[in-house]
Amino acid sequence: MRYLHRILILAVLTGTGWAQSVLTTRVFKRKPEVEAHFKDIQWVRVEDGAPARPSSHHLRTTQFPPLIWLKPSQDADTVPTVASTLPEFAGDTLLANNAGQDIDQAVSSDCHHSFFDSLNAMGAWLIYSSNSQIPFFSNYLFPPSDMSPDELWYIGGGIAERYDIDPTPLIDVGGKLYIKGIAAQILNNFHTRSDPSACNPSTPAPSIDDGDGAYTITYQLWDTAEVNYLVDGSGNPPRIGSYPEDIIVEVKKPLSSVRIGYNRTEGQCVEQQINRLERLDYVYFDQPIEVKDSLRSIYVALRYELYVPGFDNINDTLFALIGPAYENGGTCRTGDTNYVGRNMMLVPGWRQSTAEWIYPNEWYPQFFIFAGRGYDLNHLLYPIVFGINDIGTGQVIHSGQQGFGLPYPNPAISCIHLELNTPAATQIHLSLYTPEGKLVQEWKRPVAAGESTVAIDIKDIPAGAYLLYARTPYGAATFWINIIQ
């Protein structure tokens, strides 16, 4: 079985963002058969581990904003480091667009940085069809009401969220900003969410051509194009918006390796100790994606493997939430809800005569689907970010069967220790690099099977920020470390 297949397409995000790029014209024809599915939708609040209206809002792990590049219309939080539920990405930082309610009295009343407090206090929305009782934002492909045309448009198979990132304040002080992965809350089987079976997915590969014996989940970063949406027949002038343009990087993983985001100890689910971020599924890129220059806009996408309608047997309904589940009134916005395309749903096109997906990457802006709410909310789908001179610790990459702890102490003066959990006795190779990629020093150490600790002497290395790359035949990890003298 293929555990994790990575495809690296582009390593650096350079140039200007969509807001500065040359306008292109995308003739967007609204599809009545798509929007008809949303006339009778139901909104259900899923607190899912969040306390009911807590008197104290301090449920986030880190009180932001200490990030100098973070916009008022964005929020960030750190994945809790909890021994009993310690995920690989504990201590990593997640970026979110702003939304929810201004419930944190310690932050400006202008609704700055409101997303995670509001999410933890109020939960998120599950949106489902009142007719079929099946959730949206899922791998379920909602068929059109009229199945007679040769080309059919389905709803489902993926979601995407645009993030407008400006690393300039960090670059101006000699720092760098990276996107090193993606995290999302993925749930299973809406009707059996209180049943342990929801934590134990059973869907086989939907096609014999997959070859890995598992249903596949894909995380993607997309570059962004600025477009003029000419909405045919609306009578309205063109609207400026954005659209996913090219895939930058993608990571695939089988369903058997996906963390199911219910708050329980069963199968692929994890019971939280502090907040819901502990229960997220996540992937890392083989190489962190550096965000360079001025404002850059990227889409973070969660994709489910498309199946053949009416043929493949799909046993699990995987779906995502949108949030926070705010009350009416007093709502914080992202500040860009007038721009079409900040959050998207996949609407793949299928040709019946040739039995093939002809438009597998067709996205539909939620701006045209939800009236009054929804398009201004955020998918629980986050970039995992890391900034030199901005975030002190956290793993950059971690892959394979090899277990790594975080290097300590960090910052360090004379010696650094690294805890390991290794399947068998082997040798570890450690390399220290400058942020520019220059090799500083290398070490090799024997490693016993099981838990062990290695130490490296750094007392003769100049003070500064460095990348420590550790690898064994069973996996690799890269860490930012700071040396002080």
TIKOLVEX-638696 format. One line per field, with one value per residue (C-alpha): residue number from 1; residue in three letters; x, y, z. Coordinates in nm, 2 decimals, padded with zeros to 4 digits, always signed. Layout:
<sites>
num = [NUM | ...];
residuo = [ala | ...];
east = [X | ...];
north = [Y | ...];
up = [Z | ...];
</sites>
This chain:
<sites>
num = [1 | 2 | 3 | 4 | 5 | 6 | 7 | 8 | 9 | 10 | 11 | 12 | 13 | 14 | 15 | 16 | 17 | 18 | 19 | 20 | 21 | 22 | 23 | 24 | 25 | 26 | 27 | 28 | 29 | 30 | 31 | 32 | 33 | 34 | 35 | 36 | 37 | 38 | 39 | 40 | 41 | 42 | 43 | 44 | 45 | 46 | 47 | 48 | 49 | 50 | 51 | 52 | 53 | 54 | 55 | 56 | 57 | 58 | 59 | 60 | 61 | 62 | 63 | 64 | 65 | 66 | 67 | 68 | 69 | 70 | 71 | 72 | 73 | 74 | 75 | 76 | 77 | 78 | 79 | 80 | 81 | 82 | 83 | 84 | 85 | 86 | 87 | 88 | 89 | 90 | 91 | 92 | 93 | 94 | 95 | 96 | 97 | 98 | 99 | 100 | 101 | 102 | 103 | 104 | 105 | 106 | 107 | 108 | 109 | 110 | 111 | 112 | 113 | 114 | 115 | 116 | 117 | 118 | 119 | 120 | 121 | 122 | 123 | 124 | 125 | 126 | 127 | 128 | 129 | 130 | 131 | 132 | 133 | 134 | 135 | 136 | 137 | 138 | 139 | 140 | 141 | 142 | 143 | 144 | 145 | 146 | 147 | 148 | 149 | 150 | 151 | 152 | 153 | 154 | 155 | 156 | 157 | 158 | 159 | 160 | 161 | 162 | 163 | 164 | 165 | 166 | 167 | 168 | 169 | 170 | 171 | 172 | 173 | 174 | 175 | 176 | 177 | 178 | 179 | 180 | 181 | 182 | 183 | 184 | 185 | 186 | 187 | 188 | 189 | 190 | 191 | 192 | 193 | 194 | 195 | 196 | 197 | 198 | 199 | 200 | 201 | 202 | 203 | 204 | 205 | 206 | 207 | 208 | 209 | 210 | 211 | 212 | 213 | 214 | 215 | 216 | 217 | 218 | 219 | 220 | 221 | 222 | 223 | 224 | 225 | 226 | 227 | 228 | 229 | 230 | 231 | 232 | 233 | 234 | 235 | 236 | 237 | 238 | 239 | 240 | 241 | 242 | 243 | 244 | 245 | 246 | 247 | 248 | 249 | 250 | 251 | 252 | 253 | 254 | 255 | 256 | 257 | 258 | 259 | 260 | 261 | 262 | 263 | 264 | 265 | 266 | 267 | 268 | 269 | 270 | 271 | 272 | 273 | 274 | 275 | 276 | 277 | 278 | 279 | 280 | 281 | 282 | 283 | 284 | 285 | 286 | 287 | 288 | 289 | 290 | 291 | 292 | 293 | 294 | 295 | 296 | 297 | 298 | 299 | 300 | 301 | 302 | 303 | 304 | 305 | 306 | 307 | 308 | 309 | 310 | 311 | 312 | 313 | 314 | 315 | 316 | 317 | 318 | 319 | 320 | 321 | 322 | 323 | 324 | 325 | 326 | 327 | 328 | 329 | 330 | 331 | 332 | 333 | 334 | 335 | 336 | 337 | 338 | 339 | 340 | 341 | 342 | 343 | 344 | 345 | 346 | 347 | 348 | 349 | 350 | 351 | 352 | 353 | 354 | 355 | 356 | 357 | 358 | 359 | 360 | 361 | 362 | 363 | 364 | 365 | 366 | 367 | 368 | 369 | 370 | 371 | 372 | 373 | 374 | 375 | 376 | 377 | 378 | 379 | 380 | 381 | 382 | 383 | 384 | 385 | 386 | 387 | 388 | 389 | 390 | 391 | 392 | 393 | 394 | 395 | 396 | 397 | 398 | 399 | 400 | 401 | 402 | 403 | 404 | 405 | 406 | 407 | 408 | 409 | 410 | 411 | 412 | 413 | 414 | 415 | 416 | 417 | 418 | 419 | 420 | 421 | 422 | 423 | 424 | 425 | 426 | 427 | 428 | 429 | 430 | 431 | 432 | 433 | 434 | 435 | 436 | 437 | 438 | 439 | 440 | 441 | 442 | 443 | 444 | 445 | 446 | 447 | 448 | 449 | 450 | 451 | 452 | 453 | 454 | 455 | 456 | 457 | 458 | 459 | 460 | 461 | 462 | 463 | 464 | 465 | 466 | 467 | 468 | 469 | 470 | 471 | 472 | 473 | 474 | 475 | 476 | 477 | 478 | 479 | 480 | 481 | 482 | 483 | 484 | 485];
residuo = [met | arg | tyr | leu | his | arg | ile | leu | ile | leu | ala | val | leu | thr | gly | thr | gly | trp | ala | gln | ser | val | leu | thr | thr | arg | val | phe | lys | arg | lys | pro | glu | val | glu | ala | his | phe | lys | asp | ile | gln | trp | val | arg | val | glu | asp | gly | ala | pro | ala | arg | pro | ser | ser | his | his | leu | arg | thr | thr | gln | phe | pro | pro | leu | ile | trp | leu | lys | pro | ser | gln | asp | ala | asp | thr | val | pro | thr | val | ala | ser | thr | leu | pro | glu | phe | ala | gly | asp | thr | leu | leu | ala | asn | asn | ala | gly | gln | asp | ile | asp | gln | ala | val | ser | ser | asp | cys | his | his | ser | phe | phe | asp | ser | leu | asn | ala | met | gly | ala | trp | leu | ile | tyr | ser | ser | asn | ser | gln | ile | pro | phe | phe | ser | asn | tyr | leu | phe | pro | pro | ser | asp | met | ser | pro | asp | glu | leu | trp | tyr | ile | gly | gly | gly | ile | ala | glu | arg | tyr | asp | ile | asp | pro | thr | pro | leu | ile | asp | val | gly | gly | lys | leu | tyr | ile | lys | gly | ile | ala | ala | gln | ile | leu | asn | asn | phe | his | thr | arg | ser | asp | pro | ser | ala | cys | asn | pro | ser | thr | pro | ala | pro | ser | ile | asp | asp | gly | asp | gly | ala | tyr | thr | ile | thr | tyr | gln | leu | trp | asp | thr | ala | glu | val | asn | tyr | leu | val | asp | gly | ser | gly | asn | pro | pro | arg | ile | gly | ser | tyr | pro | glu | asp | ile | ile | val | glu | val | lys | lys | pro | leu | ser | ser | val | arg | ile | gly | tyr | asn | arg | thr | glu | gly | gln | cys | val | glu | gln | gln | ile | asn | arg | leu | glu | arg | leu | asp | tyr | val | tyr | phe | asp | gln | pro | ile | glu | val | lys | asp | ser | leu | arg | ser | ile | tyr | val | ala | leu | arg | tyr | glu | leu | tyr | val | pro | gly | phe | asp | asn | ile | asn | asp | thr | leu | phe | ala | leu | ile | gly | pro | ala | tyr | glu | asn | gly | gly | thr | cys | arg | thr | gly | asp | thr | asn | tyr | val | gly | arg | asn | met | met | leu | val | pro | gly | trp | arg | gln | ser | thr | ala | glu | trp | ile | tyr | pro | asn | glu | trp | tyr | pro | gln | phe | phe | ile | phe | ala | gly | arg | gly | tyr | asp | leu | asn | his | leu | leu | tyr | pro | ile | val | phe | gly | ile | asn | asp | ile | gly | thr | gly | gln | val | ile | his | ser | gly | gln | gln | gly | phe | gly | leu | pro | tyr | pro | asn | pro | ala | ile | ser | cys | ile | his | leu | glu | leu | asn | thr | pro | ala | ala | thr | gln | ile | his | leu | ser | leu | tyr | thr | pro | glu | gly | lys | leu | val | gln | glu | trp | lys | arg | pro | val | ala | ala | gly | glu | ser | thr | val | ala | ile | asp | ile | lys | asp | ile | pro | ala | gly | ala | tyr | leu | leu | tyr | ala | arg | thr | pro | tyr | gly | ala | ala | thr | phe | trp | ile | asn | ile | ile | gln];
east = [+00.00 | +00.13 | +00.15 | +00.23 | +00.30 | +00.44 | +00.47 | +00.68 | +00.60 | +00.73 | +00.94 | +00.92 | +00.62 | +00.76 | +00.62 | +00.32 | -00.01 | -00.34 | -00.44 | -00.14 | -00.16 | -00.30 | -00.67 | -00.79 | -01.15 | -01.32 | -01.67 | -01.84 | -02.17 | -02.37 | -02.51 | -02.87 | -02.84 | -02.55 | -02.72 | -03.05 | -02.90 | -02.86 | -03.22 | -03.32 | -03.00 | -02.98 | -02.73 | -02.63 | -02.40 | -02.13 | -01.96 | -01.78 | -01.58 | -01.61 | -01.76 | -02.10 | -02.06 | -01.77 | -01.73 | -01.36 | -01.27 | -00.90 | -00.91 | -00.65 | -00.30 | -00.12 | -00.23 | -00.17 | -00.08 | +00.29 | +00.34 | +00.45 | +00.33 | -00.02 | -00.30 | -00.58 | -00.81 | -00.63 | -00.57 | -00.32 | -00.29 | -00.06 | -00.14 | -00.14 | +00.15 | -00.03 | +00.15 | -00.16 | -00.26 | +00.07 | +00.05 | +00.35 | +00.26 | +00.22 | +00.37 | +00.31 | +00.13 | -00.19 | -00.31 | -00.68 | -00.89 | -01.09 | -01.45 | -01.68 | -01.75 | -01.53 | -01.53 | -01.18 | -01.16 | -00.78 | -00.79 | -00.91 | -01.28 | -01.23 | -01.26 | -00.89 | -00.77 | -01.11 | -01.13 | -00.98 | -01.14 | -01.48 | -01.43 | -01.33 | -01.61 | -01.89 | -01.79 | -01.86 | -02.14 | -02.23 | -02.42 | -02.63 | -02.91 | -03.25 | -03.36 | -03.08 | -02.96 | -02.60 | -02.34 | -02.18 | -01.81 | -01.77 | -01.66 | -02.03 | -02.10 | -02.44 | -02.59 | -02.78 | -03.16 | -03.15 | -02.94 | -03.02 | -02.74 | -02.41 | -02.21 | -02.32 | -02.20 | -02.17 | -02.11 | -01.85 | -01.50 | -01.31 | -01.30 | -01.05 | -00.98 | -00.78 | -00.51 | -00.36 | -00.02 | +00.22 | +00.57 | +00.71 | +00.72 | +00.91 | +01.15 | +01.22 | +01.38 | +01.58 | +01.32 | +01.16 | +00.81 | +00.73 | +00.42 | +00.53 | +00.21 | -00.17 | -00.41 | -00.79 | -01.07 | -01.21 | -01.52 | -01.69 | -02.04 | -02.27 | -02.55 | -02.32 | -02.10 | -02.19 | -02.10 | -01.74 | -01.77 | -01.73 | -01.38 | -01.30 | -01.33 | -01.39 | -01.40 | -01.18 | -01.00 | -01.28 | -01.08 | -00.86 | -00.62 | -00.52 | -00.29 | -00.26 | -00.57 | -00.70 | -00.92 | -00.70 | -00.71 | -00.51 | -00.39 | -00.29 | -00.15 | -00.28 | -00.15 | -00.42 | -00.53 | -00.72 | -01.02 | -01.32 | -01.63 | -01.88 | -02.19 | -02.40 | -02.76 | -02.73 | -02.75 | -02.48 | -02.13 | -01.83 | -01.70 | -01.34 | -01.25 | -00.99 | -00.97 | -00.73 | -00.49 | -00.20 | -00.11 | +00.21 | +00.25 | +00.03 | +00.05 | -00.16 | -00.24 | -00.47 | -00.78 | -00.64 | -00.38 | -00.63 | -00.71 | -01.09 | -01.17 | -01.43 | -01.36 | -01.33 | -01.07 | -01.15 | -00.99 | -00.86 | -01.02 | -00.83 | -00.98 | -00.87 | -00.73 | -00.73 | -00.89 | -01.00 | -00.67 | -00.53 | -00.78 | -00.68 | -00.55 | -00.23 | +00.04 | +00.39 | +00.56 | +00.90 | +01.03 | +00.88 | +00.73 | +00.89 | +00.66 | +00.87 | +00.84 | +00.52 | +00.15 | +00.10 | -00.24 | -00.26 | -00.54 | -00.53 | -00.73 | -00.86 | -00.95 | -01.12 | -01.06 | -01.33 | -01.53 | -01.74 | -02.11 | -02.33 | -02.04 | -01.79 | -01.89 | -01.82 | -01.88 | -01.77 | -01.90 | -01.60 | -01.69 | -01.56 | -01.71 | -01.72 | -01.72 | -01.72 | -02.09 | -02.15 | -02.48 | -02.66 | -02.52 | -02.18 | -02.00 | -01.64 | -01.57 | -01.25 | -01.25 | -01.26 | -01.60 | -01.68 | -01.42 | -01.57 | -01.38 | -01.22 | -01.37 | -01.46 | -01.64 | -01.54 | -01.80 | -01.64 | -01.78 | -01.85 | -01.91 | -02.15 | -02.07 | -01.70 | -01.74 | -01.47 | -01.41 | -01.37 | -01.35 | -01.20 | -01.06 | -01.37 | -01.43 | -01.75 | -01.74 | -01.95 | -02.02 | -02.30 | -02.44 | -02.49 | -02.70 | -02.63 | -02.38 | -02.15 | -01.94 | -01.79 | -01.71 | -01.39 | -01.34 | -01.15 | -00.86 | -00.54 | -00.18 | +00.09 | +00.32 | +00.67 | +00.86 | +01.23 | +01.26 | +00.89 | +00.82 | +01.08 | +01.03 | +00.84 | +00.92 | +00.96 | +00.94 | +00.87 | +00.83 | +00.86 | +00.85 | +01.13 | +01.01 | +01.16 | +01.12 | +01.19 | +01.56 | +01.64 | +01.74 | +01.63 | +01.78 | +02.11 | +02.46 | +02.69 | +02.50 | +02.17 | +01.99 | +01.74 | +01.52 | +01.44 | +01.22 | +01.37 | +01.23 | +01.57 | +01.93 | +02.09 | +02.29 | +02.16 | +02.31 | +02.28 | +02.35 | +02.34 | +02.27 | +02.24 | +01.90 | +02.07 | +02.14 | +02.52 | +02.64 | +02.80 | +02.87 | +02.78 | +02.76 | +02.70 | +02.58 | +02.49 | +02.12 | +01.98 | +01.64 | +01.35 | +01.38 | +01.72 | +01.88 | +02.17 | +02.37 | +02.58 | +02.84 | +02.77 | +02.99 | +03.22 | +02.93 | +02.85 | +02.53 | +02.23 | +01.94 | +02.01 | +01.83 | +01.91 | +01.84 | +01.82 | +01.78 | +01.79 | +01.69 | +01.35 | +01.26 | +01.38 | +01.30 | +01.42 | +01.41 | +01.48 | +01.72 | +01.87 | +02.23 | +02.32 | +02.66];
north = [+00.00 | +00.34 | +00.54 | +00.89 | +01.00 | +01.35 | +01.55 | +01.87 | +02.10 | +02.44 | +02.52 | +02.90 | +03.14 | +03.44 | +03.75 | +03.96 | +03.83 | +03.82 | +04.17 | +04.32 | +04.09 | +04.17 | +04.11 | +03.82 | +03.77 | +03.45 | +03.42 | +03.26 | +03.11 | +03.03 | +02.67 | +02.65 | +02.28 | +02.34 | +02.61 | +02.43 | +02.18 | +02.47 | +02.59 | +02.35 | +02.32 | +02.28 | +02.44 | +02.24 | +02.36 | +02.11 | +02.21 | +01.87 | +01.91 | +02.28 | +02.39 | +02.55 | +02.93 | +02.94 | +03.23 | +03.23 | +03.25 | +03.17 | +02.83 | +02.90 | +02.77 | +03.09 | +03.45 | +03.60 | +03.83 | +03.82 | +03.75 | +04.08 | +03.97 | +03.87 | +04.09 | +04.22 | +04.02 | +03.69 | +03.48 | +03.22 | +02.96 | +02.69 | +02.32 | +02.21 | +02.01 | +01.74 | +01.42 | +01.20 | +01.31 | +01.44 | +01.47 | +01.51 | +01.87 | +01.97 | +02.31 | +02.41 | +02.73 | +02.74 | +03.04 | +03.12 | +03.40 | +03.61 | +03.54 | +03.47 | +03.71 | +03.95 | +03.75 | +03.82 | +04.13 | +04.12 | +04.20 | +04.51 | +04.55 | +04.59 | +04.21 | +04.16 | +03.79 | +03.65 | +03.32 | +03.06 | +03.21 | +03.21 | +02.86 | +02.71 | +02.88 | +02.81 | +02.53 | +02.51 | +02.46 | +02.13 | +02.20 | +01.92 | +01.86 | +01.84 | +01.62 | +01.36 | +01.41 | +01.41 | +01.68 | +01.92 | +01.99 | +01.61 | +01.33 | +01.26 | +01.37 | +01.54 | +01.46 | +01.71 | +01.68 | +01.63 | +01.33 | +01.35 | +01.58 | +01.41 | +01.65 | +01.64 | +01.87 | +01.72 | +01.89 | +01.75 | +01.62 | +01.91 | +02.25 | +02.54 | +02.85 | +03.15 | +03.31 | +03.65 | +03.65 | +03.94 | +03.84 | +04.19 | +04.29 | +03.97 | +04.00 | +04.36 | +04.24 | +03.96 | +03.69 | +03.44 | +03.29 | +02.93 | +02.72 | +02.37 | +02.18 | +02.18 | +02.08 | +02.02 | +01.87 | +01.57 | +01.39 | +01.07 | +00.94 | +01.22 | +00.98 | +00.77 | +01.03 | +00.90 | +00.55 | +00.41 | +00.29 | +00.66 | +00.64 | +00.33 | +00.41 | +00.11 | +00.25 | +00.04 | +00.18 | +00.31 | +00.20 | -00.10 | +00.14 | +00.30 | +00.02 | +00.12 | -00.05 | +00.26 | +00.56 | +00.87 | +01.21 | +01.49 | +01.82 | +02.10 | +02.45 | +02.64 | +02.96 | +03.23 | +03.43 | +03.75 | +03.75 | +03.96 | +03.75 | +03.82 | +03.67 | +03.59 | +03.70 | +03.87 | +04.23 | +04.32 | +04.47 | +04.24 | +04.15 | +04.13 | +03.80 | +03.51 | +03.16 | +02.86 | +02.87 | +02.62 | +02.35 | +02.45 | +02.13 | +01.84 | +01.55 | +01.24 | +00.99 | +00.69 | +00.71 | +00.45 | +00.72 | +01.01 | +01.13 | +01.14 | +01.46 | +01.33 | +01.39 | +01.03 | +00.75 | +00.50 | +00.39 | +00.68 | +00.94 | +01.13 | +01.26 | +01.62 | +01.75 | +02.13 | +02.21 | +02.08 | +02.15 | +01.83 | +01.63 | +01.77 | +01.57 | +01.71 | +01.66 | +01.82 | +01.90 | +01.74 | +02.10 | +02.40 | +02.65 | +02.99 | +03.29 | +03.57 | +03.93 | +04.12 | +04.01 | +03.66 | +03.48 | +03.10 | +02.85 | +02.57 | +02.28 | +01.95 | +01.70 | +01.36 | +01.10 | +01.12 | +00.80 | +00.69 | +00.77 | +00.47 | +00.23 | +00.26 | +00.15 | +00.43 | +00.32 | +00.64 | +00.99 | +01.22 | +01.58 | +01.91 | +02.19 | +02.56 | +02.82 | +02.96 | +02.90 | +03.26 | +03.40 | +03.66 | +04.01 | +04.13 | +03.92 | +03.97 | +03.95 | +03.87 | +04.21 | +04.07 | +03.91 | +04.14 | +03.96 | +03.65 | +03.33 | +03.34 | +02.99 | +02.74 | +02.41 | +02.15 | +02.09 | +01.83 | +01.77 | +01.41 | +01.31 | +01.01 | +00.91 | +00.86 | +00.77 | +01.01 | +01.32 | +01.60 | +01.89 | +01.74 | +02.07 | +02.30 | +02.52 | +02.71 | +03.02 | +02.99 | +03.36 | +03.26 | +02.98 | +03.12 | +03.42 | +03.62 | +03.38 | +03.10 | +03.27 | +03.49 | +03.19 | +02.98 | +02.61 | +02.44 | +02.41 | +02.58 | +02.64 | +02.53 | +02.82 | +02.89 | +03.21 | +03.27 | +03.55 | +03.51 | +03.16 | +03.01 | +02.63 | +02.37 | +02.10 | +02.19 | +01.84 | +01.50 | +01.19 | +00.82 | +00.57 | +00.73 | +00.92 | +01.25 | +01.48 | +01.85 | +01.95 | +02.08 | +02.32 | +02.56 | +02.82 | +02.64 | +02.74 | +02.44 | +02.12 | +02.01 | +01.68 | +01.50 | +01.22 | +00.94 | +00.64 | +00.40 | +00.07 | -00.09 | -00.02 | +00.21 | +00.53 | +00.89 | +01.15 | +01.51 | +01.82 | +02.18 | +02.45 | +02.82 | +02.96 | +03.02 | +02.65 | +02.65 | +02.34 | +02.43 | +02.09 | +01.73 | +01.45 | +01.07 | +00.88 | +00.52 | +00.47 | +00.18 | +00.03 | +00.19 | +00.52 | +00.69 | +01.03 | +01.17 | +01.49 | +01.72 | +01.97 | +02.32 | +02.54 | +02.64 | +02.74 | +03.11 | +03.24 | +03.25 | +03.06 | +02.73 | +02.44 | +02.10 | +01.81 | +01.46 | +01.15 | +00.77 | +00.49 | +00.51 | +00.88 | +01.24 | +01.56 | +01.92 | +02.17 | +02.54 | +02.59 | +02.90 | +02.91 | +03.18 | +03.26];
up = [+00.00 | -00.09 | +00.24 | +00.13 | -00.23 | -00.27 | -00.59 | -00.57 | -00.86 | -00.74 | -00.44 | -00.41 | -00.44 | -00.60 | -00.78 | -00.70 | -00.57 | -00.75 | -00.63 | -00.83 | -01.14 | -01.48 | -01.50 | -01.71 | -01.80 | -01.70 | -01.84 | -01.55 | -01.63 | -01.33 | -01.33 | -01.20 | -01.16 | -00.92 | -00.71 | -00.70 | -00.45 | -00.20 | -00.19 | +00.09 | +00.30 | +00.67 | +00.90 | +01.21 | +01.48 | +01.55 | +01.88 | +01.88 | +02.19 | +02.24 | +02.57 | +02.55 | +02.56 | +02.80 | +03.03 | +02.95 | +02.58 | +02.63 | +02.46 | +02.20 | +02.26 | +02.18 | +02.24 | +01.90 | +01.73 | +01.79 | +01.42 | +01.26 | +00.91 | +01.03 | +00.89 | +01.11 | +00.88 | +00.97 | +01.27 | +01.38 | +01.66 | +01.77 | +01.77 | +02.14 | +02.27 | +02.47 | +02.57 | +02.55 | +02.20 | +02.07 | +01.69 | +01.47 | +01.42 | +01.78 | +01.82 | +01.46 | +01.37 | +01.16 | +00.96 | +00.93 | +00.76 | +01.00 | +01.08 | +01.38 | +01.66 | +01.86 | +02.18 | +02.29 | +02.51 | +02.50 | +02.12 | +01.94 | +01.92 | +01.54 | +01.52 | +01.46 | +01.49 | +01.59 | +01.42 | +01.66 | +01.97 | +01.80 | +01.66 | +01.99 | +02.18 | +01.93 | +01.70 | +01.33 | +01.08 | +00.92 | +00.60 | +00.45 | +00.20 | +00.36 | +00.08 | +00.07 | +00.43 | +00.30 | +00.39 | +00.15 | +00.13 | +00.10 | -00.13 | -00.21 | -00.57 | -00.57 | -00.92 | -01.13 | -01.14 | -01.51 | -01.61 | -01.98 | -02.11 | -02.21 | -01.99 | -01.63 | -01.34 | -01.00 | -00.67 | -00.44 | -00.43 | -00.28 | -00.12 | -00.14 | +00.06 | -00.06 | +00.17 | +00.10 | +00.26 | +00.28 | +00.42 | +00.37 | +00.74 | +00.82 | +00.52 | +00.62 | +00.95 | +00.78 | +00.82 | +00.59 | +00.58 | +00.47 | +00.41 | +00.51 | +00.50 | +00.53 | +00.81 | +00.80 | +01.00 | +00.81 | +00.95 | +00.83 | +00.80 | +00.92 | +01.03 | +01.24 | +01.40 | +01.75 | +01.64 | +01.66 | +01.30 | +01.19 | +01.32 | +01.12 | +00.75 | +00.53 | +00.17 | -00.07 | -00.37 | -00.60 | -00.91 | -00.97 | -01.15 | -00.82 | -00.72 | -00.36 | -00.22 | -00.05 | -00.12 | -00.17 | -00.01 | -00.17 | -00.02 | -00.27 | -00.29 | -00.59 | -00.74 | -00.78 | -01.08 | -01.06 | -01.28 | -01.38 | -01.33 | -01.61 | -01.47 | -01.77 | -01.76 | -01.42 | -01.55 | -01.30 | -01.40 | -01.38 | -01.04 | -00.95 | -00.79 | -00.79 | -00.92 | -00.86 | -01.16 | -01.13 | -00.88 | -00.69 | -00.48 | -00.38 | -00.12 | -00.14 | +00.14 | +00.17 | +00.37 | +00.61 | +00.72 | +00.76 | +01.11 | +01.15 | +01.34 | +01.59 | +01.96 | +02.08 | +02.14 | +01.87 | +01.54 | +01.35 | +01.58 | +01.86 | +02.18 | +02.24 | +02.57 | +02.50 | +02.17 | +01.83 | +01.66 | +01.81 | +01.60 | +01.26 | +00.98 | +00.82 | +00.56 | +00.52 | +00.19 | +00.11 | +00.09 | +00.26 | +00.02 | +00.08 | +00.03 | -00.12 | -00.22 | -00.17 | -00.13 | -00.24 | -00.27 | -00.27 | -00.24 | +00.01 | -00.12 | +00.02 | -00.25 | -00.24 | -00.50 | -00.76 | -00.81 | -01.11 | -01.03 | -01.02 | -01.05 | -00.76 | -00.42 | -00.17 | +00.19 | +00.37 | +00.33 | +00.42 | +00.47 | +00.61 | +00.82 | +00.78 | +01.06 | +01.31 | +01.40 | +01.50 | +01.61 | +01.40 | +01.45 | +01.57 | +01.31 | +01.21 | +00.84 | +00.65 | +00.49 | +00.14 | +00.11 | -00.19 | -00.39 | -00.55 | -00.50 | -00.15 | -00.08 | -00.34 | -00.39 | -00.66 | -00.93 | -01.16 | -01.51 | -01.63 | -01.99 | -02.01 | -02.37 | -02.30 | -01.93 | -01.82 | -01.60 | -01.85 | -01.60 | -01.28 | -01.16 | -01.21 | -00.90 | -00.81 | -00.59 | -00.27 | -00.32 | -00.56 | -00.35 | +00.00 | +00.06 | +00.37 | +00.52 | +00.42 | +00.17 | +00.44 | +00.66 | +00.65 | +00.57 | +00.86 | +00.62 | +00.71 | +00.58 | +00.83 | +00.85 | +00.98 | +01.00 | +01.08 | +01.33 | +01.40 | +01.53 | +01.76 | +01.73 | +01.53 | +01.28 | +00.92 | +00.77 | +00.92 | +00.71 | +00.73 | +01.01 | +01.21 | +01.52 | +01.61 | +01.91 | +01.90 | +01.95 | +02.29 | +02.43 | +02.17 | +02.17 | +02.25 | +02.36 | +02.35 | +02.29 | +02.12 | +02.20 | +01.98 | +02.09 | +01.85 | +01.82 | +01.56 | +01.42 | +01.42 | +01.50 | +01.24 | +01.19 | +01.20 | +00.97 | +01.10 | +00.88 | +00.99 | +00.72 | +00.71 | +00.60 | +00.26 | +00.22 | +00.30 | +00.48 | +00.82 | +00.98 | +00.97 | +01.23 | +01.22 | +01.52 | +01.59 | +01.70 | +01.89 | +01.82 | +02.01 | +02.21 | +02.23 | +02.24 | +02.03 | +02.11 | +01.90 | +02.00 | +01.87 | +02.09 | +01.80 | +01.57 | +01.54 | +01.68 | +01.45 | +01.30 | +01.13 | +00.97 | +01.13 | +00.89 | +01.05 | +00.85 | +00.90 | +00.65 | +00.82 | +00.78 | +00.80 | +00.97 | +00.95 | +01.23 | +01.28 | +01.57 | +01.72 | +01.86 | +02.10 | +02.25];
</sites>
